[in-house]
Amino acid sequence: MILFVSLLPALVGLSAVEQAPFPQARTTFNQDEFVTRVPVQLRSKASRFVWTEVRGPRCIASHYIRGALLSGRNHVDFVMSSERRFRATFGNACPALDFYDGFYVNSPNRLICAGRDEIRSRMGGSCSIESFRQLVPLRRVAIP
């Protein structure tokens, strides 16, 4: 029993690391447009859910964005404060690999819209957002 009690803080610490929160995305107003800096995390190999894509909106509100996950070669997943997720898809000539250190999105009205807006990497590259798809958790996956 004493051993279990002494290991309890370590076990709680491990679960906190697994579900580390995103640093909050920040939106500022600069020269007639809103600029949102979005922090990025790499997708964990041990995901709790299998995600499936369904029809998404044309625009998402930048003030609800918590962060983003690099999830594939031509897309980035936005994680919202409501725990919803939206996948932004880019063209084939625009790999998302340059966005590992975070990115910026400029918009005139705090809405990030497919077909209008683009994301800009801190390294200077940019990609136009072609579409948004909503991600829905399909089922729980047992983590070994």
Protein Blocks (a to p, Z undefined) as FASTA:
>chain_A
ZZmmmmmmmmmmmmmmmmcccdddddddeehiacdddddddddfbdfbdcddddddfbdc
fklpnbdcdfbfkbccdddfkopacdddddfklcfklmmnopadddfklpacehkaccdd
fkopacddfbdcddddfbdcddZZ
